[in-house]
Amino acid sequence: MSTAMNFGTKSFKPRPPDKGAFPLDHFGECSAFKERFMECLRNSDYESSACRQDAKAYLQCRMERRVL
């Protein structure tokens, strides 16, 4: 009696998330924070640690408006 499981025959096919699963900032409520963060990244040669405060402010805006 052979009960060996052969995991090699199953293939995983990724699928995109359901529509509406990730709320987007459709009204641009946090776009000013995003632009400030992106400008900081460009000015710091994309060194994210230099823009930590801007990233925190952007995330806080998104959390308050539930557009994560």
C-alpha positions in Angstrom: 0.0 0.0 0.0 1.6 3.2 -1.2 0.5 6.4 0.7 3.4 8.5 -0.3 2.5 12.1 -1.0 4.0 13.5 -4.1 4.1 17.3 -3.8 6.0 17.7 -7.0 2.9 17.1 -9.1 0.9 19.9 -7.7 1.5 23.3 -9.2 0.7 26.6 -7.5 -0.8 29.3 -9.7 -0.8 32.7 -8.0 -3.8 34.8 -8.6 -4.3 38.5 -8.0 -6.2 39.7 -4.9 -9.9 40.2 -5.1 -11.0 43.6 -6.5 -11.4 46.0 -3.6 -9.3 44.0 -1.2 -6.9 46.9 -0.8 -8.5 50.3 -0.3 -6.9 52.9 -2.4 -6.5 56.6 -1.8 -8.9 57.5 -4.6 -9.5 61.1 -3.4 -5.8 61.8 -2.9 -6.2 62.6 0.8 -2.6 61.6 1.5 -1.0 62.7 -1.7 0.8 65.6 -0.1 2.5 63.2 2.4 3.4 60.8 -0.4 4.9 63.6 -2.5 7.0 64.8 0.5 8.2 61.3 1.1 9.1 60.7 -2.6 10.9 64.0 -2.8 12.9 63.1 0.3 13.8 59.7 -1.3 15.0 61.4 -4.5 17.0 64.0 -2.5 18.7 61.3 -0.3 19.6 59.1 -3.3 16.8 56.6 -2.3 18.2 56.0 1.2 14.9 55.2 3.1 16.4 55.6 6.6 16.9 59.3 5.9 13.2 59.7 5.2 11.8 57.8 8.2 9.8 60.7 9.5 8.2 61.4 6.2 7.4 57.7 5.8 5.9 57.7 9.3 3.7 60.7 8.5 2.5 59.1 5.2 1.6 55.9 7.0 -0.2 57.7 9.7 -2.3 59.6 7.2 -3.2 56.3 5.5 -4.1 54.7 8.8 -6.3 57.5 9.9 -8.2 57.5 6.7 -8.3 53.7 6.4 -6.6 53.6 3.0 -3.9 51.1 3.8 
